[in-house]
Amino acid sequence: MLSPTTNDAEALALAAMAATLSDERRALRFLDLTGLDATELRARAMAGDRSLLGATIAFLESYEPDLVAVAEAIGSTPARLVAAREVLEG
């Protein structure tokens, strides 16, 4: 499997973040764990904050059912999301 480009990784992470935040249980857990509020989260996501994007995927990796569900929701695979995180953290 080829590693995603930086642009691909950012796009995947943004899609994963949107899917994460669309599920109330997952969104609340993500906000609780990061300590971010909705305004800060939005500003950092819009700015393309790679550390936040990578952290979003790492959050999903910490609970495999969420990783699988989000990957399916955005038409990707868990392995592709993990590869995207690695590019973003790279």
C-alpha angles and dihedrals in degrees: 000000000000118000114247119251118249090260091049091048092051092048092049092048092049090050090048090050092051091049091047092052093046090067109072097209093047093043094052092048091048093050092045093050096045096041089223125137123218094261095052092043092052093047094049093045092049089050090054094242100191093198090057092046092050091046090054091058092042087054089055091047090057090069112035097201089060092047091052094044094049093045090053092045092056096040096251137106131251090244091054091051091050090049089051091053090051090053092048093049091041 
